[in-house]
């Protein structure tokens, strides 16, 4: 049995994974961004009869008091899953929106991860950090550049921590989901149309919507294709450093990265 803290468990893959880990026999601290999500998730956990295995609490990665509270929690696996996304064509998106996405996905998550690391080092805990990246951490897609940029940054952070922490016994893994139909991808695409203006921007709203529709049309079922895989990876005693799923996404990433070496301008 593992003792697992997971952020961003209010919705989507984080929520499904927290429940799946509890069903697999692990003790889970499932955290959400806001109190209303705490209330709703606690009720759902009780309905599932999992209240003895799941503790639901608030953990907004941008809240210093929430981050400080983590030092008092008992866990040996930390799943850094919380993320947001403001998107649209990178050539025109207001930079403050990109900065906001980096603040949550990169800087706040790094600060929380540092807190976990220091707590474990002080206690002599050889824990495991699981950073939920994305296929977007190793390739890009039209309109999703700001989000992909944050995930590229997380890839560098994960690889650096992996090597730095070797003497402490703390290990690091990444999980890179493909495109799953949780609603997250559609929501971050929709953020584009809060700022895109045909009177100002050279990217046309009609064209951007068509591109997004093409990208978002092919998304996988999250439960059948990935929640179970996340539970398997996180709950295992050992595993690979990088975990891309499904296999078709791993193959796509390798093809895109290989093509970059011969691409000309």
C-alpha positions in Angstrom: 0.0 0.0 0.0 1.3 3.5 -1.0 0.4 6.8 0.7 -0.2 9.2 -2.2 -0.8 12.9 -2.5 -2.3 14.1 -5.8 -3.1 17.7 -6.8 -5.7 18.7 -9.2 -8.1 15.9 -8.2 -11.2 17.9 -8.5 -11.8 17.0 -12.1 -10.6 14.9 -15.0 -7.7 12.6 -14.9 -6.7 13.6 -11.4 -10.1 12.8 -10.0 -10.3 9.5 -11.8 -6.8 8.5 -10.8 -7.4 9.4 -7.1 -10.5 7.1 -7.0 -8.7 4.4 -9.0 -5.7 4.4 -6.6 -8.1 4.1 -3.6 -9.9 1.2 -5.2 -6.5 -0.4 -5.7 -6.0 -0.4 -2.0 -3.8 2.7 -1.6 -4.3 5.6 0.9 -4.9 8.8 -1.1 -4.9 12.5 -0.2 -6.9 13.9 -3.1 -6.6 17.7 -3.3 -8.7 20.3 -5.2 -8.2 23.9 -6.0 -11.4 25.4 -4.3 -13.6 24.5 -1.4 -16.7 23.7 -3.4 -14.7 21.0 -5.2 -13.7 19.6 -1.8 -17.3 19.4 -0.7 -18.5 17.7 -3.9 -15.6 15.2 -4.0 -16.0 14.3 -0.3 -19.7 13.5 -1.0 -18.8 11.4 -4.1 -16.1 9.5 -2.1 -18.6 8.7 0.6 -21.1 7.5 -2.1 -18.4 5.1 -3.4 -17.6 3.9 0.1 -14.0 5.0 -0.1 -13.9 7.5 2.8 -11.5 5.2 4.8 -9.0 5.4 1.9 -9.4 8.9 0.6 -8.8 12.2 2.4 -10.1 15.1 0.4 -8.6 18.6 1.2 -8.0 21.9 -0.4 -4.6 22.6 -2.1 -4.5 25.6 -4.4 -0.9 25.6 -5.7 -1.0 29.4 -5.7 -1.9 29.7 -2.0 1.1 29.9 0.3 -0.9 28.7 3.3 -2.1 25.6 1.4 1.5 24.8 0.3 2.7 25.2 3.9 0.1 22.7 5.2 1.6 20.0 3.0 4.6 19.5 5.3 2.2 18.1 7.9 0.7 15.5 5.7 1.8 11.8 5.6 2.6 10.5 2.1 5.5 8.9 0.2 4.3 9.5 -3.4 3.6 13.0 -4.7 1.6 13.3 -7.9 2.0 16.9 -9.3 -1.1 17.0 -11.5 -2.6 20.5 -11.1 -2.6 22.6 -14.3 -4.4 25.3 -16.2 -4.2 26.6 -19.7 -4.8 29.9 -21.5 -4.3 29.3 -25.2 -4.5 30.6 -28.7 -1.9 31.5 -31.5 1.4 32.1 -29.7 2.3 35.0 -32.1 -0.6 37.1 -30.7 -1.8 35.8 -27.4 -1.4 38.5 -24.6 1.8 37.7 -22.8 0.1 38.1 -19.4 -2.0 35.0 -20.2 1.1 33.0 -21.0 2.7 34.3 -17.8 -0.4 33.2 -15.8 -0.2 29.7 -17.2 3.5 29.5 -16.3 2.8 30.7 -12.8 0.5 27.8 -12.1 1.9 25.0 -14.2 5.6 25.7 -13.6 6.5 28.1 -10.8 3.8 27.2 -8.3 4.2 23.5 -8.9 7.9 23.8 -8.6 7.5 25.6 -5.3 5.2 22.9 -4.0 7.6 20.2 -5.2 10.5 21.9 -3.4 8.4 21.8 -0.2 7.8 18.1 -0.6 11.5 17.4 -1.3 12.7 19.3 1.7 10.2 17.6 4.0 11.3 14.2 2.7 15.0 14.9 3.0 14.6 16.2 6.6 12.7 13.0 7.4 14.9 10.6 5.5 12.0 9.6 3.3 12.9 8.0 -0.1 9.7 9.1 -1.7 8.7 9.4 -5.4 7.7 12.4 -7.3 5.4 11.8 -10.3 5.1 14.9 -12.6 2.1 14.8 -14.9 3.3 16.4 -18.0 1.6 15.9 -21.4 2.3 14.8 -24.9 2.5 18.6 -25.2 5.7 18.4 -23.2 7.5 16.8 -26.2 5.6 18.3 -29.2 3.4 21.2 -30.0 0.1 21.8 -31.7 -1.6 24.9 -33.3 -3.1 27.2 -30.7 -1.9 25.1 -27.7 1.6 26.6 -27.7 1.3 28.4 -24.3 0.2 25.2 -22.6 2.8 23.1 -24.4 5.6 25.6 -23.4 4.8 25.0 -19.7 4.9 21.3 -20.2 8.2 21.5 -22.0 9.5 23.4 -18.9 8.2 20.6 -16.7 10.1 18.1 -18.7 13.3 20.0 -18.0 12.5 20.3 -14.3 11.7 16.6 -14.0 14.9 15.5 -15.7 17.0 17.9 -13.6 15.4 16.8 -10.4 15.8 13.1 -11.4 19.6 13.5 -11.5 19.9 16.0 -8.6 17.9 13.8 -6.2 19.7 10.5 -6.8 21.9 10.8 -3.6 18.7 11.3 -1.5 16.9 8.2 -2.7 14.0 10.3 -3.9 13.0 9.2 -7.4 11.2 11.1 -10.2 8.8 9.9 -13.0 6.9 11.7 -15.7 3.5 10.7 -17.1 2.6 12.0 -20.5 -1.1 11.6 -21.4 -2.2 11.8 -25.0 -5.4 13.6 -26.0 -8.1 12.5 -23.6 -11.7 13.6 -23.6 -11.9 15.0 -20.1 -13.1 18.4 -21.1 -9.8 20.0 -20.2 -8.5 20.3 -23.8 -11.8 21.8 -25.0 -11.8 24.3 -22.2 -8.3 25.6 -22.7 -9.1 25.9 -26.5 -12.1 28.0 -25.6 -10.0 30.5 -23.6 -8.7 31.7 -27.0 -12.0 33.3 -27.8 -11.9 35.6 -24.8 -9.1 37.6 -26.3 -9.0 36.9 -30.0 -10.5 39.8 -31.9 -10.9 39.9 -35.7 -10.7 43.7 -35.5 -7.2 43.5 -34.0 -5.6 40.1 -34.7 -4.4 38.7 -38.0 -5.5 35.2 -36.9 -9.1 34.9 -38.0 -11.6 33.5 -35.4 -13.2 31.3 -38.0 -9.9 29.8 -39.0 -8.8 29.2 -35.4 -12.0 27.5 -34.5 -11.7 25.2 -37.6 -8.1 24.3 -36.6 -9.1 23.6 -33.0 -12.1 21.5 -34.2 -9.7 19.3 -36.2 -7.3 18.9 -33.4 -9.9 18.1 -30.7 -12.0 15.7 -32.9 -9.7 12.8 -32.1 -9.6 12.3 -28.3 -9.5 9.1 -26.3 -11.8 7.8 -23.6 -10.0 8.7 -20.3 -11.2 5.7 -18.2 -10.6 3.0 -20.7 -7.4 4.4 -22.1 -5.6 6.3 -19.3 -6.9 6.4 -15.8 -6.2 2.7 -15.3 -2.7 3.2 -16.7 -2.0 6.1 -14.3 -3.1 3.9 -11.4 -0.8 1.2 -12.6 2.2 3.5 -13.0 1.7 5.4 -9.7 1.0 2.3 -7.7 3.9 0.2 -9.0 7.0 -0.4 -6.9 9.2 0.3 -9.8 8.8 1.7 -13.3 10.1 3.7 -16.2 11.1 7.3 -15.9 9.0 8.4 -18.8 5.5 7.1 -19.3 3.6 8.0 -22.5 0.2 6.5 -23.2 -1.4 5.4 -25.4 1.3 3.7 -27.5 0.1 5.6 -30.6 1.0 8.9 -28.9 4.4 7.6 -28.0 5.0 6.7 -31.6 3.8 10.1 -32.8 6.1 11.9 -30.4 9.1 9.9 -31.7 8.2 10.7 -35.3 7.8 14.4 -34.6 11.1 14.6 -32.7 13.0 12.6 -35.4 11.6 14.8 -38.2 12.9 17.9 -36.5 16.5 16.8 -37.1 16.0 16.9 -40.9 13.5 19.8 -41.2 14.7 22.7 -43.2 13.8 26.4 -43.3 
